[in-house]
Structures are given as C-alpha cells and as structure tokens.
Amino acid sequence: MENVIELNEQNWEQEVLNSDKPVLVDFWAPWCGPCRLLAPIIDELAEELGDKVKVGKVNTDENPNIAIRYGIRAIPTVMLFKNGEVVDTRIGVQPKEILKQMVLAHL
C-alpha cells in the first residue's frame, strides 16, 4: 500500500492530470466488497510497475466530485490516465494480468 497514492480533491490535479507518467486510478469505497477483492491486486501492480506508472486510489464516498466528473457509476472502476486524459477503463474486479496489460499498452 505504500506505493499507492491516496488521491483526493486536493492532490488530483498535481498527481493525475499533471503527471509525467501514466496513472492507474482505482475508484473504490470502504463498504464495497468487490473493491476489497481488487485492493491486493492494485497493491501488487503498484509494487511491480511503480517505476513506470503511478498508482492511486480514490475513495468515491469522500471524493464524490471526482467520481461524478469521470462518470463513475459502478465500483470498483479502474481508469488509466495519460497526459491528463482517460485512455482506458475497466469496471468490476479484473485479473491482475488484464490490468497489467492495460497499463503496458500505454507506456
């Protein structure tokens, strides 16, 4: 978890929109069972790909404006941002390899 950035309204622009690396963002909430299943996968990706991408999490309960801005209707949703733009999205729990390929395709 130490490689995963806690994203919020205050650091969103700096950490995601102005990032010089692609950013993998996990939209989640504490009450969401599937989100808890995805969390260790996100942590593993942060560990494996941390030198190539940033990995962050947005608690949609605490940051509803970010969730609304990106049309999050179901969680977990994982989005990949590059140059401040969404370049790929996956909804629901995904296998680690699918998410890893999603990132590698945009490096």
C-alpha positions as CSV (number, residue, x, y, z in Angstrom):
1,M,0.0,0.0,0.0
2,E,3.0,2.3,0.5
3,N,3.3,2.6,-3.3
4,V,-0.3,3.5,-3.8
5,I,-1.2,7.2,-3.6
6,E,-4.4,8.3,-1.8
7,L,-6.0,10.6,-4.3
8,N,-8.4,13.4,-3.4
9,E,-9.7,16.7,-4.5
10,Q,-6.6,18.5,-3.2
11,N,-4.0,16.4,-5.0
12,W,-5.9,15.2,-8.1
13,E,-4.6,17.8,-10.5
14,Q,-1.0,17.5,-9.4
15,E,-0.9,13.7,-9.1
16,V,-3.1,12.7,-12.0
17,L,-3.8,15.4,-14.5
18,N,-0.2,16.9,-14.5
19,S,1.6,13.6,-14.0
20,D,4.6,12.9,-16.3
21,K,3.8,9.2,-16.0
22,P,0.6,7.3,-16.8
23,V,-1.6,7.0,-13.7
24,L,-3.7,3.9,-12.8
25,V,-6.6,5.0,-10.6
26,D,-8.8,2.7,-8.6
27,F,-12.2,4.2,-7.7
28,W,-13.4,2.4,-4.6
29,A,-15.4,2.7,-1.3
30,P,-14.8,1.0,2.1
31,W,-18.2,-0.7,2.1
32,C,-17.7,-2.3,-1.4
33,G,-16.9,-6.0,-1.2
34,P,-15.5,-6.3,-4.7
35,C,-13.3,-3.3,-4.1
36,R,-11.7,-5.2,-1.2
37,L,-11.0,-8.1,-3.5
38,L,-9.3,-5.8,-6.0
39,A,-7.2,-3.9,-3.4
40,P,-4.4,-6.5,-3.2
41,I,-4.2,-6.7,-7.0
42,I,-3.8,-2.9,-7.1
43,D,-1.1,-3.1,-4.4
44,E,0.8,-5.7,-6.4
45,L,0.6,-3.7,-9.6
46,A,2.0,-0.6,-7.7
47,E,4.8,-2.8,-6.5
48,E,5.6,-4.3,-9.9
49,L,5.1,-1.2,-12.1
50,G,5.8,1.6,-9.7
51,D,8.8,2.9,-11.7
52,K,6.8,3.1,-14.9
53,V,3.4,4.4,-13.6
54,K,1.8,6.0,-10.6
55,V,-0.9,4.0,-8.9
56,G,-3.6,5.7,-6.8
57,K,-7.0,5.2,-5.2
58,V,-10.0,7.5,-5.0
59,N,-12.5,6.9,-2.2
60,T,-15.7,7.8,-4.0
61,D,-17.6,8.4,-0.8
62,E,-15.0,11.0,0.3
63,N,-14.4,12.5,-3.2
64,P,-17.8,12.5,-5.0
65,N,-16.9,15.3,-7.3
66,I,-14.1,13.3,-8.9
67,A,-16.3,10.3,-9.3
68,I,-19.1,12.5,-10.9
69,R,-16.6,14.2,-13.2
70,Y,-15.5,10.8,-14.6
71,G,-18.9,9.2,-14.7
72,I,-18.3,6.5,-12.2
73,R,-21.5,4.5,-11.9
74,A,-20.1,1.3,-10.5
75,I,-17.2,0.4,-8.3
76,P,-14.6,-0.8,-8.4
77,T,-13.7,1.1,-11.6
78,V,-10.1,1.3,-12.7
79,M,-9.1,4.1,-15.1
80,L,-5.8,4.7,-16.8
81,F,-4.8,8.3,-17.3
82,K,-2.1,9.5,-19.6
83,N,-1.3,13.2,-20.2
84,G,-4.4,14.0,-18.0
85,E,-6.8,12.1,-20.2
86,V,-8.6,8.8,-19.7
87,V,-7.1,6.3,-22.1
88,D,-8.6,3.0,-20.8
89,T,-11.3,1.9,-18.3
90,R,-12.2,-1.4,-16.6
91,I,-15.3,-1.9,-14.4
92,G,-15.5,-4.6,-11.8
93,V,-12.9,-6.9,-10.3
94,Q,-10.3,-7.7,-13.0
95,P,-7.5,-10.2,-13.1
96,K,-4.1,-8.7,-12.4
97,E,-2.8,-9.6,-15.9
98,I,-5.7,-7.8,-17.6
99,L,-4.9,-4.6,-15.6
100,K,-1.2,-5.0,-16.2
101,Q,-1.6,-5.4,-20.0
102,M,-3.9,-2.3,-19.9
103,V,-1.0,-0.3,-18.4
104,L,1.7,-1.8,-20.5
105,A,-0.2,-1.0,-23.7
106,H,0.0,2.7,-22.9
107,L,3.7,3.0,-21.9
